[in-house]
Amino acid sequence: MNDDPTKKLPDDETGYDTQPTITTVLERIDKLGDSLRAEVATLGDGLRAEIETLRVGQDQLRLGQEQIRLAQGQLHTDLGQLRTDLSGDIQTLRSEVNQRFTDVDKQFVLLNKKFTILTEEVMQVRAEHEVFEDRLDKLEQKTP
């Protein structure tokens, strides 16, 4: 194909060369390149925005992890304090229960002594009753 601009084109359209010229192909390549550059720039901008979003998310995640670590430390401290408090409370309750058992034991000993005295008194009353019954029987036998 001849790119000479001074050459006159044939009047008949069938005579035109249907092959594109190098310039036309290069222009099309340039257009495609521009289009690709614009698309790559758009994709790059989107990718940069996504990377920034991920960085912000990562920073937030790190902050959340640090807060969790601090909360765990506080929980550990609180748990230690609670353990100490509960140990003290349990020891106090044990002492109180032991004291109450001692008091109850003393009351049982006292009650046992009172039962012993009461039993002795009942036995004495029975013995006296038998004596009185024997006397009564003797008196009844004397009276006709």
C-alpha contacts under 8 A as a table, 3 or more apart, distances in Angstrom:
res1	aa1	res2	aa2	distance
1	M	17	D	7.30
1	M	19	Q	7.94
1	M	21	T	7.83
3	D	21	T	7.73
4	D	7	K	5.71
5	P	8	K	7.82
9	L	16	Y	7.34
10	P	13	E	7.11
10	P	15	G	6.01
10	P	16	Y	6.88
11	D	15	G	7.64
12	D	15	G	5.50
12	D	16	Y	7.50
13	E	16	Y	5.46
17	D	20	P	7.98
20	P	24	T	6.02
20	P	25	V	6.65
21	T	24	T	5.18
21	T	25	V	6.36
22	I	25	V	5.05
22	I	26	L	6.02
23	T	26	L	5.01
23	T	27	E	5.98
24	T	27	E	5.04
24	T	28	R	6.17
25	V	28	R	5.06
25	V	29	I	6.12
26	L	29	I	4.90
26	L	30	D	6.01
27	E	30	D	4.95
27	E	31	K	6.16
28	R	31	K	5.02
28	R	32	L	6.14
29	I	32	L	4.99
29	I	33	G	5.94
30	D	33	G	4.89
30	D	34	D	6.03
31	K	34	D	5.04
31	K	35	S	6.05
32	L	35	S	4.96
32	L	36	L	5.99
33	G	36	L	4.99
33	G	37	R	5.95
34	D	37	R	4.98
34	D	38	A	6.14
35	S	38	A	5.17
35	S	39	E	6.20
36	L	39	E	4.99
36	L	40	V	5.93
37	R	40	V	5.06
37	R	41	A	5.97
38	A	41	A	5.02
38	A	42	T	6.12
39	E	42	T	5.03
39	E	43	L	6.08
40	V	43	L	4.97
40	V	44	G	5.85
41	A	44	G	4.88
41	A	45	D	6.05
42	T	45	D	5.11
42	T	46	G	6.20
43	L	46	G	5.02
43	L	47	L	5.96
44	G	47	L	4.92
44	G	48	R	5.99
45	D	48	R	5.08
45	D	49	A	6.14
46	G	49	A	5.07
46	G	50	E	6.11
47	L	50	E	4.99
47	L	51	I	6.04
48	R	51	I	5.01
48	R	52	E	6.13
49	A	52	E	5.07
49	A	53	T	6.15
50	E	53	T	4.97
50	E	54	L	6.15
51	I	54	L	5.01
51	I	55	R	6.14
52	E	55	R	4.94
52	E	56	V	6.17
53	T	56	V	5.13
53	T	57	G	6.10
54	L	57	G	4.90
54	L	58	Q	5.92
55	R	58	Q	4.93
55	R	59	D	6.11
56	V	59	D	5.06
56	V	60	Q	6.17
57	G	60	Q	5.00
57	G	61	L	6.04
58	Q	61	L	4.93
58	Q	62	R	6.14
59	D	62	R	5.07
59	D	63	L	6.15
60	Q	63	L	4.99
60	Q	64	G	6.07
61	L	64	G	4.97
61	L	65	Q	6.09
62	R	65	Q	5.00
62	R	66	E	6.17
63	L	66	E	5.09
63	L	67	Q	6.22
64	G	67	Q	5.03
64	G	68	I	6.14
65	Q	68	I	4.98
65	Q	69	R	6.16
66	E	69	R	5.00
66	E	70	L	6.18
67	Q	70	L	5.06
67	Q	71	A	6.05
68	I	71	A	4.97
68	I	72	Q	6.00
69	R	72	Q	5.02
69	R	73	G	6.19
70	L	73	G	5.06
70	L	74	Q	6.23
71	A	74	Q	5.00
71	A	75	L	6.02
72	Q	75	L	4.93
72	Q	76	H	6.03
73	G	76	H	5.03
73	G	77	T	6.22
74	Q	77	T	5.03
74	Q	78	D	6.02
75	L	78	D	4.96
75	L	79	L	5.84
76	H	79	L	5.04
76	H	80	G	6.19
77	T	80	G	5.14
77	T	81	Q	6.28
78	D	81	Q	5.05
78	D	82	L	6.00
79	L	82	L	4.95
79	L	83	R	5.98
80	G	83	R	5.03
80	G	84	T	6.20
81	Q	84	T	5.06
81	Q	85	D	6.09
82	L	85	D	4.98
82	L	86	L	5.93
83	R	86	L	5.13
83	R	87	S	6.02
84	T	87	S	5.14
84	T	88	G	6.29
85	D	88	G	5.17
85	D	89	D	6.16
86	L	89	D	4.91
86	L	90	I	5.92
87	S	90	I	5.12
87	S	91	Q	6.13
88	G	91	Q	5.12
88	G	92	T	6.18
89	D	92	T	5.05
89	D	93	L	6.12
90	I	93	L	5.03
90	I	94	R	6.07
91	Q	94	R	5.05
91	Q	95	S	6.21
92	T	95	S	5.11
92	T	96	E	6.22
93	L	96	E	4.98
93	L	97	V	6.05
94	R	97	V	5.07
94	R	98	N	6.02
95	S	98	N	5.11
95	S	99	Q	6.08
96	E	99	Q	5.04
96	E	100	R	6.15
97	V	100	R	5.03
97	V	101	F	6.12
98	N	101	F	5.03
98	N	102	T	6.14
99	Q	102	T	5.00
99	Q	103	D	6.17
100	R	103	D	4.92
100	R	104	V	6.03
101	F	104	V	5.00
101	F	105	D	5.97
102	T	105	D	5.02
102	T	106	K	6.21
103	D	106	K	5.10
103	D	107	Q	6.22
104	V	107	Q	4.93
104	V	108	F	6.14
105	D	108	F	5.02
105	D	109	V	6.24
106	K	109	V	5.08
106	K	110	L	6.18
107	Q	110	L	5.00
107	Q	111	L	5.94
108	F	111	L	4.88
108	F	112	N	5.89
109	V	112	N	5.01
109	V	113	K	6.27
110	L	113	K	5.10
110	L	114	K	6.25
111	L	114	K	4.97
111	L	115	F	6.10
112	N	115	F	5.03
112	N	116	T	6.12
113	K	116	T	5.00
113	K	117	I	6.20
114	K	117	I	5.06
114	K	118	L	5.98
115	F	118	L	4.89
115	F	119	T	5.86
116	T	119	T	5.05
116	T	120	E	6.14
117	I	120	E	5.08
117	I	121	E	6.14
118	L	121	E	4.99
118	L	122	V	6.10
119	T	122	V	5.03
119	T	123	M	6.13
120	E	123	M	5.08
120	E	124	Q	6.08
121	E	124	Q	4.92
121	E	125	V	6.05
122	V	125	V	4.99
122	V	126	R	6.11
123	M	126	R	5.00
123	M	127	A	6.11
124	Q	127	A	5.01
124	Q	128	E	6.11
125	V	128	E	4.97
125	V	129	H	5.89
126	R	129	H	4.82
126	R	130	E	6.11
127	A	130	E	5.12
127	A	131	V	6.31
128	E	131	V	4.99
128	E	132	F	6.11
129	H	132	F	5.00
129	H	133	E	5.97
130	E	133	E	4.92
130	E	134	D	6.06
131	V	134	D	5.13
131	V	135	R	6.25
132	F	135	R	5.01
132	F	136	L	5.98
133	E	136	L	4.87
133	E	137	D	6.00
134	D	137	D	5.04
134	D	138	K	6.16
135	R	138	K	5.02
135	R	139	L	6.04
136	L	139	L	4.99
136	L	140	E	6.02
137	D	140	E	5.05
137	D	141	Q	6.13
138	K	141	Q	5.06
138	K	142	K	6.32
139	L	142	K	5.14
139	L	143	T	6.44
140	E	143	T	5.33
140	E	144	P	7.84
141	Q	144	P	7.12
